[in-house]
Amino acid sequence: MSPTPARTRHHLLRALGAVTLLTACALGPGSPASAAPHSVTVDLADTSGPVTGVGSGFLYGLTEDGSGPGDDLLAPLEPTSGRGGGARLDGGGWAGDGYTSGPGYQRRITSALAQARRLTTAPHHGTYDLLVSDVWGADTTQSPDTVYPCAGGDCGNWESFLRRLARDVRASGLDVRLDVWNEPAGAFFPPGFNTEQYYGMWDTAVRVLREELPGRPLVGPSLWDYSAGNLGPFLDHAKAAGTVPDILNWHFSQDPVADAASARGLLAARGLDGVALGMNEYLHADEQHAGHQAWYLARLAASGIPSASHAIWDDCCAAGTLDGVLVRDGSGALRRTGQWWVYEAYAKLDGVYARTAADGPFDAVAAVDAGARSAGVLLGAPSGGAADTDLTLRGLARLGGVTVTVRRIPDTAPLDAPVTVSTTDVPAGTDSVTLPLRPESGQDAFSVSVTG
C-alpha cells in the first residue's frame, strides 16, 4: 500500500545503496568506461519443472467491484494471484462501524469478494488472499483511538468479527485464502508483532477460521520485509500453540531466492513440514521499472515460491490500474506501460523452465515447449543496471528451424508496444545462436521469442 513517511525513508536508503552498487553497470552504451559485453546463456535442452507464472499477481489491482480493468488488459497477463480487503473505502470497515457489521464492513467485504470472484473464476485461474485486517479496518486510515483486537486479553469482539466474515465467505461460495493481518507493526498494528496482544489476535483468528472455514489456507504473518529474526520467534510460538499458518508469508524480499531458502531452513529446523511460502507484496516504489520487474520475476521463478503479488503504492485501493502497471491518458483511457509488456512477455512463457546462466547484471527466466516448437526468454536487471549483454541460446536443434525475435521493453508510460530489435531465422540443425542486447536505458528489459 502507499508508504508512510517511515516507509519512504526506508526504501530511499535501500535505493541509495542500490545506486552505489550498480553505478558501474549503469553506464550507457558507448560510455568511455564500457567494457566487453556481459553474457547470458540459455540452454533449451536443459529443463526443469513446469512454468508456474509466480509473480503475475496484484494487490488491489482491480476496481472496487472487480470489473476493471477489462479483460483486453487483464487476460493477456494471466494473473495467478490477487490480494485485497476493501482498504480505504469509506466507512472504515468493522472498526469504523463501531466494531460491528455496518455499512463500512459490508462495503469492504463486498468489494473483496467481488475482486476474488473476478480473479479465481473462469476465464481466470488465480488464487486470492482475502486481507482480513483490511476488512476489519486496519489500513492506516483508522482513528487514533482504535482499539485493536485482544487488547487487555479480550478477544471477544475480534471473534465476533471473524465469525461474521467467515459466514460471508461461505455464502459467496468462493475458495479464498485468508491473510490474517497485514504487516503487523507500526500503523497497521501499533501493539506490535510478536507481542502478547499479537499472539492473542493471531491464535484466535487461526482457531476460529479453521473451525468456520475448514480447508481454507491461512496466510501469515505478512511481515514488512523478510526477517529471519522476526519469523523465528513467530514460528516458535505458532508451533507451541498449534497455530502455524498454511502459507508462511512475507513482503519485499531483496532477493527471493535467498530469502526463500532461509525461510525453508527456519521451517525445517522446527520440523514444520507442509508449510508453503508466499510473498503477496513485492517491489518497493522505487523498484517499479520494467528492467527491475523482469529481473525480479526471474528471481521469483528461481525461488520456488508458489505465489507472489505486485505491491501498490499509488491510487490505493480501487483505481483498477493493476498497481500502476496501467496509466490513464488525458482522456481517462487506460494505457499499457513498459511494466505491462514485461508481464505480458512473462505470461507467454509456457512449458518447462530452461536453465539460465549470467555473468552480469541481467538475470533471465526462460521456458521451452518442445511440442509447440517454441520458447521464450525474459531478461532484466536491478533498477538502473541494464548493460550491454550478449545472449546465447543453446539447444535450438531440438526445435527444428526457428525464428528468433528480440524485443526491447523501454521503461516508458504509456508504451503501446515493445521495440523489435532483431528477427533471425535459424535453420534446422543449428543448435546455438548469439544475439546482442543493447539497452538504451538502464531500466530497459528484453523479451525473446523462439517460434517454429
N, C-alpha and C positions, 0 to 999 in steps of 0.2 A: 504494500500500500504506500501512499505518499509518505515521504520521510518526515519525521520530526527533526528539529534542529540538531539533536544529538546524532541522529542517523546521518544527517548531511555531513557533519564534521567527520564521522566515522569513515564514510566512503570517500571523502576528499583526501584523507590521509592515505587510504589504500591506493587512490588514483595517483597521488604524488610518487608513491613507491613504485607503482607500475610504470610510470613515465620514466623514472630513473633507470629501471631495468631494461626498458625497451628502446632507449634512445638510439643505440647503435643500429637496431633493426629497423627503426622508423625512417631512416634516411631514404629519400625518394630515389627512384631510378635515375642513374646518371650522376648521382652525387659524387664529389671527389673521393669520399670515403667508402664508396661502394666496393664490395669485394665480389668474388665469383658468386654466381647464384647458389642458393641453398638447394637442397634436393628433397623431394618426397617420392617414395616408391610405393606403388600399389600392386599387389600380386593377386590377380583374379583367380589364380589356381590354388591359392592357399586360403581356405574359408573356414568359418566357424559357425555359430548358431544363427537362427533366423533373425531378420531385421525386426526390431520392436517398435521403432518410432518414438522411443522415450524422449521427452522434452517437447513434443508437439502438444503443449497444453497451455492453458491460460487461467490466471487468477482474475476474476471479474472482467473477462474479455467481452462479454455479451451485454446487450441492453437489459433493462430491468426485467422485462417479460421473456427474455431469452430469444426473441425473434430476430434480433440483429446482431451482427451483420448478416446479409443474405448468403445463401449457400454458394453463390458465384464467388464470394470472397472467403468463405469458411471451408467448404468442401475440398478445394484443392490442397489444403494444408493437412487433411486427415487427422484432426485433433485426437489425441489419445488420452487426454485428461483435462479436467477443469476443476475449479475450486471457487466457492463463494458462499455467502450467507446474508446477503442483503445489506452489507455495510453502508453506512452513511445515508440510507434512505430516511426520510422524515419520519419522526415518531420515536426513534431511539430503541426499537426492539422491546424485549421483555422488560429491561431495566427502565427504559423511557416510559413505559406504560404503568410505572409504579410497581414493578416486579409482579406483573400478571399478564395474561394474554389479552391485550387490547389491540387497537388498530396498528400500532407500531410493530408489535410482534407479528401480526398477521401479514403486514406488507412484506416484512423481511422473509418469512418462511415461504410465502407465495413466490417471491422472486427467486429464491434459492432453488426451489423445486422446479420452477419453470426453466431455469438455466440447466438444471440437471437433466430434465426431460429432453431438452434440445441436444445435449452432448452424448447422452447414453442410449438414445433410441435411433433406429434407422432413419436416415442413411448413415448416421454417425455411430461410433462404437467405442467411445471413450469411457473412462471412469469419472466419477465426480465426488470430490471431497466436500461434504456439507460442513461449513465452518460454524460449529455450534456456538462459539463465543460471539460471533458477529450477530447471529440471530438474537442472542441474549442482550447484546448492546455494547460490547467492549470493542469499539472501533476508533478510539481516540477522540470521538465527539461526545462521549458520555460526560455527565455532570461531575464536577469535582467532589461532590459529596456522595458519589455512588458507593453503595455497599456491595462488595464483591462476594461471590459465593463462599460459604463456610466461614464467614467472619465470626470470630469468637467460638468456633466449633459448631455453629448452627448451619447445617446443610439442608434444612427442610425446604426452603423456598427454591433452592437450586434443584432439588429432587423433583419438586412440582413442575418446574420448567422442563426438565429432561423428559418427564413422562408425557407432558403435553407435546413436546417436539416429536417424541417417538410415535405418538398417536397420529400426528400429521404425516410423518414419513410413511407409516404403514398404510394410511389411507391413500397416499399417492401411488402406491404400487411400484415405486422406483427403487432400484438397487443402488443406493448411495453408500459411500464410505463416510464415517463420522469423525471429523477432525475436532477434537475436544476444545482446545484453546490455542489461539494464535499468539505466538511469541510471548510467553507468559513472564513478562517483566516490564518495567518502565510503564509507558502509557496504556498498554494493553492489560496488564495485571500488576498494579502497583504493590500488592503484598509480596510479590517476588516469586521467582522459580525456586524449586527445591526448599520451600518453606513449609511449615506445618499446615498453613491455610491452603497452599497449593496442593499438597498431598491429599487433604480432605476433599477439595474440589475434584481432583483427578480420580481418586478412588471411588467417590460417589458416582461420578459420570460413568466409569467403566462398569461398575456393578449394575447401575440402573439400565444403561443402554444395552448391555449384554442380556439382561433379563427381558427387556422390552423388545429388542430387535436382535434376536439371536442370529448369528451368522454374518451380521453386517460388520465389515472390518472397522476397527477403531484405530485412529491415526494420532500420533503424538510423539514427543511433546511440542513439535513445531517450533523449535528454537530459532532465534535470530542468529545466523551464522553457526557453522559447525563447531562444536566444542566437546572434545572427549572429556574434559574436566567437569562439564556440566551433565553430560549424558551418563557418565559412570554412576554418580550417586542416584540419579533418577532411576536407572535400571536396577540398582541395588534395592531401592525402596519398592519398586513395582514388582520385583521378583518375590520379595518377602510378603507383600500384600496380595499377591495373586492378581495384579492389575497391569501386567505387561501388555503394551499395545500390540495389535496385529501388524502394524506398519510403524517402524521407527523412523520418525520424520524430522528433518531439519531444513534450514534455508541457507542459501547463498554460500555454498562451498567455493573456496578459491580454486580448488581442483577436485571435481567429483570423484576421480579415480582414487586419489589418496584418501579422501575422507570416507568413501565407501569401504575401503579396505580397513581403515581404522574402526569404523562402526561395526563391521563384521567381527573384528577382533574383540571389541567390547562385549558383543553378544556371546561369542564362543567362550570367552573367559568366565562367563556366568552360566554356561550350559543352557543358554536360551536358543533353542532350535525353532525353526519355522517362522521367525520374525522377518518380514520383508522390509525393504528400505524405501524411503520416499523423500522427495525434495519438492514440495509444492509451491515454492517461490525460488526462482533463480534469476540472476543478472541484476546487479546494482544499477542505479540510474545512470551512472557514468560508463557502464559497460554495454549499453543497449545500442550497439552498432553492428552493421552487417558482418564485418570480419570477426568481431569478438563473439557474436552469436553463433556463427558457423563453427568457430573453434570450440565453444562450449558444448554445442551439440555433439561434436566429435568426442569430447571427453565424457559426456553423459553416455554415449553409446558404448564406450570402452569400460565404463564403470560397473555395468551390470545392474544399476539402479533401475527398477521397473517403471517408475513413474516420476515425472517432474513437470512443473508448470511455470511458465514465464511470469515474472512478478509485474505488478502495476505500480507506477509512481505518479502518474498524472491522470486527471479526469476519472478518479475513482468515485463511483464504482458501477456506473451503468451507462457509460458512453458508447459501448459497442464497437470499440476500435481495436479489439484484440490486444489490449495493453500497449497501445501506441504503435502497433505493427501496421495499422492503417491510420491515415490522416485525412482530414477534411479540407477540401479546396474552398475557394471563395464562395462557391455556390452551395456549400454544405455537403457535397457529394463525397463519399468515401473513396480514397485513392490508395493504391498499393505503395509500399516503400521498399527500400533495399532489404530490410528485415523480413518483409513478407515474402520476397523472392527467395531468401535463404530458406525459410520454412517450406516453400513450395518445392525447391530442389531437394530438400531433405525428405519430403513426403514421397518423392518419386523413387527413392532408393527402395529396391524390392529384392526379395530372395534371401540370400545369406550374406553375412558380413565377410569382407575380404581383408586380408592382412595389410596394414599400412606401416610405413616407417618414415621418419623425418629427421633431418639434421638441423633444422632451422625453426623459425617462429611458427610456421604453418603447421597445423595438425589437420588430419583428414579422417573422414569416415567414408567408407566405400562398401558397395554391395554389388553382387552379381546374381543374375538369374539366368543360368545356363540354358534352361528350357526355352526362354524367350529370346535368347541370344542378345542380352542387354546387360548393361552395368552402369553404375553411376558413382561419382565421387563429389563430395562437398568439402571445401577447404577454407580455413580461416585462421587468423592469428589474433592473439590478445590485443586489446584496444591500441590502435596506432602502430602495430608491429608488423604489418604486411611488408614483405621484402621480396626482391627478385628470387624466383624459385623455378627449378626445372622439375616437372612431374614426369615420372617414368611409369608407364602401365605395362605390367607383365602378365602373362597368361592369356593373352588375346587369342592365341591359336585355338583354344577350346571353343571359341565363339564363331569361328569361320571369318569370312570377310566382314568387316565392320566399318562404320563411320564414327569418328570421334569428334565431338563438338565441345569446344571450350567457351564458357561464358564468364564474363566478369560481372560481379554484382556490386555496383557502387553503393556506398552508404549514403543514399540520397532519398529525400522525401519531398514530393512524391517521386516514384520511379515506375514508369509504365512498362518497362521491360529491361532485362539484363542486356549487356552489350556482348554480342557474339564476337569472340576474338579470333577463332580459327575453326575450320572444318577440315578434317583429314580423313581420307579414305585409306584404310589399311587392308591390303589384300589377304585372302585366306592363306594360312601357313605362316604369316608373320606373327611372332609371339610378343614383341616388345616395341614400344614407341615412346619417344621422349618429347614432351611438349613444354614450351616456355610459358610461365605465368609471370606477367609483368604488371604489378599493381600500379595504378596511377594515384592511389591514396593509401595511407597506412591503414585505413578502415575497410579496404576492399575485401570481398570474399570472391571465391570462384566455384563454379559448378562445372562438371564434366559429364557428358552423357556418351555412352557407347551403345550404338544400335546396330542390329544385324541388317 
